[in-house]
Amino acid sequence: MARLDLDDLPPKIAALLAALPEGEELVLVRDGAVMGRLTAGAPQAPPAAVEAVAPEQHAAEVFENFRAAIEDEF
């Protein structure tokens, strides 16, 4: 799925897209031809923050997974 960050758009376009009510359709037109349609949905909450893992713990997990994979292979 393609993703478009509103922060990367000019403010006027970003405001138009952000203000679309749920279910409203936006038609994308180029040279008079319809190129696509976007239907606004309900705003989604940002993803939950991932717990920060200490580098030592991450390294230990990677090593353990590697060791287990080697043991399973041989």
RAKAQUI-V263124 format. One record per helix or strand of 2 or more residues. SS is the DSSP state (@ for helix, = for strand). FROM is the first residue (numbers start at 1). LEN is the number of residues. If there is no record, write none. Layout:
SS/FROM/LEN
SS/FROM/LEN
This chain:
@/6/3
@/11/8
=/25/6
=/33/7
@/55/19
